[in-house]
C-alpha cells in the first residue's frame, strides 16, 4: 500500500493517490513543492524517479533509509516499524510538466503527472483583467474590473499552487444602453415639448376655434337679415 500526498502552502497540500488519471495541476513558478509517500509493503529497496531524477534510492532492506540532496531536489526517509515514509521536495521553481514515481523492487508502485501551467484570468463578457505578471504563475495577482457599459464590483485574486485563482469570480452585468446623461436629455426634451404645447399650440388652436365660431355666427346673422329683406 502506497499513500502519495502532494503538499505545499496552497491547494496541493493533500492529494492522495490514486487520483483520477494520476494527475495534478501545478502553477508555474511554484517552489518547494513536496511530495510525500508512505510504503507499507516491506520492500527490499525503493527509489524516486521521474523528470530530473534517475532512480534515486531512498531505502534498502540492508542499509535502511538513505536521505539525499541535490541542487534541485531533496529526499528524506524514515522507517518506523516497517512503515517507510519518504518525501521528495522540488527546491527550484516548477516551469515545465514533470512526472514522478515511487518504485519498489524494480516495479512502479504509484506515479503522478504534474501539469505545470499559468493561471488563466476570467475573460467572460464585460470583464477587464489586469495581471501583475505574464505568464501569471504562482503568486501572480489579477485585478478584475468591469468594462465600459457593465456594472459590478472590482475583485482581486491571487494565483494558487494548483493553477487556479482564489476568491470569487467577477460578475459584470451589462447596464442600460442609454447613459444617465442621455436619459436626462430625453426627459428634458419631453418636458420642453409639453411646455410648447401648453403655452403656444393650445392658445393658437383656441384662437382658431374662436375665429371659426365667430365667422359662422356672422354668416348666420347675415343670412337671417337677407331672408327678412326679401320677405
C-alpha positions in Angstrom: 0.0 0.0 0.0 1.4 3.4 -1.0 -0.1 6.7 0.0 1.2 9.7 -2.0 0.5 13.2 -0.8 1.5 16.3 -2.7 1.8 19.2 -0.3 2.7 22.9 -0.5 1.2 26.0 1.2 -1.9 26.1 -1.0 -4.4 23.7 -2.6 -1.8 21.0 -3.3 -1.5 20.1 0.4 -3.5 16.9 0.3 -3.5 14.9 -3.0 -3.8 11.2 -2.3 -3.1 8.6 -4.9 -4.6 7.0 -6.8 -6.2 10.1 -8.3 -8.3 10.0 -11.4 -5.7 10.0 -14.2 -2.9 10.2 -11.6 -2.6 13.9 -12.5 -2.3 17.2 -10.7 -2.1 20.8 -11.9 0.8 23.0 -10.6 1.1 26.7 -11.2 4.3 27.7 -13.0 6.8 29.2 -10.6 5.7 27.1 -7.6 8.7 26.4 -5.3 9.3 23.9 -2.5 6.7 21.6 -3.8 6.8 18.5 -1.6 5.6 15.0 -2.4 5.2 12.5 0.4 4.8 8.8 0.1 4.2 6.1 2.6 5.1 2.5 1.8 3.9 -0.5 3.9 4.7 -3.4 1.6 8.1 -4.3 3.3 10.1 -3.9 0.0 13.8 -4.8 -0.5 14.5 -1.4 -2.0 12.7 1.8 -3.1 13.6 4.8 -5.1 12.2 8.0 -6.5 12.4 8.5 -10.3 11.0 10.9 -12.8 11.8 14.2 -14.6 15.3 15.2 -13.5 15.5 12.1 -11.3 17.4 8.9 -12.2 16.3 6.2 -9.8 17.5 7.9 -6.6 17.3 5.2 -4.0 15.9 6.2 -0.6 15.6 2.8 1.1 17.0 -0.7 1.1 16.4 -3.5 3.5 20.1 -3.9 4.1 21.0 -0.3 4.9 17.7 1.2 5.8 16.8 4.8 4.8 19.2 6.9 2.8 18.3 10.6 2.6 19.9 12.6 -0.2 20.0 16.2 -1.5 21.0 17.9 -4.8 20.7 21.5 -6.0 17.2 20.7 -7.4 15.8 18.0 -5.1 15.8 16.9 -1.5 14.8 13.4 -0.4 14.1 12.3 3.2 13.2 8.9 4.6 12.1 7.4 7.9 11.3 3.8 8.8 9.1 3.2 11.8 8.2 -0.5 12.5 8.2 -1.4 8.8 6.3 1.7 7.7 8.5 3.8 5.3 7.8 7.5 5.0 9.7 9.5 2.3 9.4 13.0 0.9 10.6 14.5 -2.3 10.9 18.3 -2.4 11.5 20.3 -5.6 13.9 23.0 -4.5 13.6 25.0 -7.7 10.6 26.7 -9.3 8.4 24.5 -11.4 8.5 25.6 -15.0 7.6 22.6 -17.2 5.5 19.4 -17.0 7.0 16.8 -14.8 6.4 13.2 -13.8 7.4 11.4 -10.6 7.0 7.8 -9.4 7.8 5.7 -6.4 9.5 2.4 -7.4 9.9 -0.5 -5.1 11.7 -3.8 -6.1 12.0 -2.6 -9.7 8.3 -2.0 -10.1 6.4 1.3 -10.3 4.1 1.4 -7.3 2.5 4.7 -8.0 3.1 7.7 -10.2 2.0 11.3 -10.6 2.0 13.5 -13.7 2.2 17.2 -12.9 0.8 19.6 -15.5 2.7 22.9 -15.0 0.7 25.9 -16.3 -0.2 29.5 -15.7 -3.4 30.7 -14.0 -5.9 31.8 -16.6 -7.8 35.0 -15.7 -11.5 35.2 -16.2 -12.3 36.6 -19.6 -16.1 36.5 -19.6 -18.1 39.2 -21.3 -17.7 42.6 -19.7 -14.8 41.6 -17.5 -11.5 43.5 -17.8 -8.5 41.7 -16.2 -5.1 43.2 -15.4 -2.4 40.8 -14.3 0.7 41.6 -12.3 3.0 39.4 -14.5 2.7 37.4 -17.7 2.5 34.4 -17.7 0.5 34.6 -14.5 2.2 32.0 -12.3 2.2 31.2 -8.6 1.7 34.4 -6.5 0.6 36.5 -9.5 -2.4 38.7 -8.9 -5.1 39.8 -11.2 -7.3 42.9 -10.8 -10.7 42.5 -12.2 -12.9 45.4 -13.2 -16.0 45.8 -15.3 -15.6 47.2 -18.9 -17.5 50.3 -20.1 -21.2 49.6 -20.3 -21.1 47.0 -17.5 -21.7 47.3 -13.8 -20.1 45.2 -10.9 -17.5 45.3 -8.1 -13.8 45.2 -8.6 -12.2 41.9 -7.5 -8.5 41.0 -6.8 -7.4 37.3 -7.0 -4.1 35.5 -6.5 -2.8 32.5 -8.4 -2.5 29.5 -6.2 -0.3 26.4 -6.4 -2.9 24.4 -8.3 -3.1 27.0 -11.1 -6.4 28.4 -10.0 -7.3 31.8 -8.6 -8.5 32.2 -5.1 -11.5 34.3 -4.1 -14.7 34.7 -6.2 -15.1 35.2 -9.9 -16.0 38.7 -11.1 -19.6 39.3 -12.1 -20.2 42.2 -14.6 -23.8 42.9 -15.7 -24.5 44.8 -18.8 -26.0 48.2 -18.0 -28.7 50.1 -19.9 -27.7 51.1 -23.4 -28.6 54.7 -22.6 -26.3 56.7 -20.3 -27.7 58.7 -17.4 -27.0 61.9 -19.4 -28.9 60.6 -22.4 -31.9 59.7 -20.3 -31.8 63.1 -18.6 -31.7 64.8 -22.0 -34.8 62.8 -23.2 -36.7 63.7 -20.1 -35.9 67.4 -20.5 -36.8 67.3 -24.2 -40.2 65.8 -23.4 -40.9 68.5 -20.8 -40.0 71.2 -23.3 -42.3 69.7 -25.8 -45.2 69.6 -23.3 -44.5 73.2 -22.4 -44.6 74.3 -26.0 -47.9 72.5 -26.5 -49.4 74.1 -23.4 -48.2 77.7 -23.9 -48.2 78.1 -27.6 -50.2 75.5 -29.5 -53.2 75.4 -27.3 -53.8 79.2 -27.4 -53.3 79.2 -31.2 -55.8 76.4 -31.5 -58.3 78.2 -29.2 -57.9 81.3 -31.3 -58.6 79.4 -34.5 -61.7 77.8 -32.9 -63.0 81.1 -31.7 -62.4 82.7 -35.1 -64.3 79.9 -36.8 -67.1 80.2 -34.4 -67.3 84.0 -34.9 -67.3 83.6 -38.6 -70.1 81.0 -38.5 -72.1 83.3 -36.2 -71.6 86.3 -38.6 -72.7 84.3 -41.6 -75.7 83.1 -39.8 -76.8 86.6 -38.8 -76.2 87.9 -42.3 -78.3 85.1 -43.8 -81.2 86.0 -41.5 -81.1 89.7 -42.5 -81.1 88.7 -46.2 -84.1 86.5 -45.7 -86.0 89.2 -43.8 -85.4 91.8 -46.5 -86.8 89.5 -49.2 -89.9 88.9 -47.3 
